């Protein structure tokens, strides 16, 4: 699922165009939104 999020960000495609190998686009989009709202993406890698 994380790979699908990274793929979407790096390529600039819309969530609906996410290749099936990354799982359902709606799940990836929902998790990405949740991580962003929780601040997980802003924190960066764990030390």
Buried (B, 14 or more C-beta within 10 A) or exposed (E): EEEBBEBBEEEEEEBEEBEEEBBEBEBBBEBBEEBEEEEEEEEEEEE
